[in-house]
Structure formats: structure tokens, C-alpha cells
Amino acid sequence: MLFAVKMDVALPTDMDAQLRADTLAREKAYSQELQKAGEWRHIWRCAGQYSNLSIFDVASNDRLHEILWNLPLFPYMTIEVSPLAQHPSDIAVSDS
Ligand SMILES: O=C(O)C[C@H]1C=CC(=O)O1
């Protein structure tokens, strides 16, 4: 199941510097582990924003929720999820 997920990050301006660095390092490792596993298919920076647009390919809604809930940055994010369906004009999709 494919999902587009927009994540907007808002770290507190007074966040402890060490906590900030540790949280960002854990976020990066967690994201890259899921990318290697194939569940986090794409991650793009939204230009000019502390946001990313990501594509997930997961087995279920519950699995997506588990992934997002466990993001180290989850407490500092606003997340918008869009389930994806095939577009009839997509030339990558066979019509046979
Ligand atoms: O910087 C971000 O967009 C937030 C976050 C999501 C994955 C990751 O490595 O960082």
C-alpha cells in the first residue's frame, strides 16, 4: 500500500543542543533503516521549508502508523497522510 506523507518539523527554539543532536541522529538512522528495508521508498525536502514529502510502501495502515508513531521527531511533527491510488494516465502502468 502506497502513502504520501508530508512531515512538517517544528523543534522548540529552546531545545537542549545535545537532545536536538541526538534526536536528529536517531531520526536519520531510523529513516535510513526503513529506506534500506524498502518501506520508506522516497524522501524529498520541500524547498524552503523544514518539511519532507515521503512515499511509503507498507503492508497496512497499522504498519504506517507504527512507523510514524516511532519517529524520534514524532513529538515535534505535524503529519499529513494521503493514501495513493494509480492514476489512469500513468504511462508506467500497463493497460493490458
Ligand atoms: O528532516 C526531516 O525532514 C525530518 C526527518 C525525516 C526523516 C529524517 O531523516 O529527518
The ligand as a Gaussian input file, in Angstrom:
#p B3LYP/6-31G(d) Opt

LIG

0 1
 O       14.391000      16.443000       8.195000
 C       13.246000      15.971000       8.090000
 O       12.545000      16.132000       7.106000
 C       12.676000      15.137000       9.215000
 C       13.132000      13.770000       9.209000
 C       12.530000      12.722000       8.442000
 C       13.499000      11.830000       8.143000
 C       14.718000      12.344000       8.546000
 O       15.828000      11.831000       8.443000
 O       14.533000      13.573000       9.086000

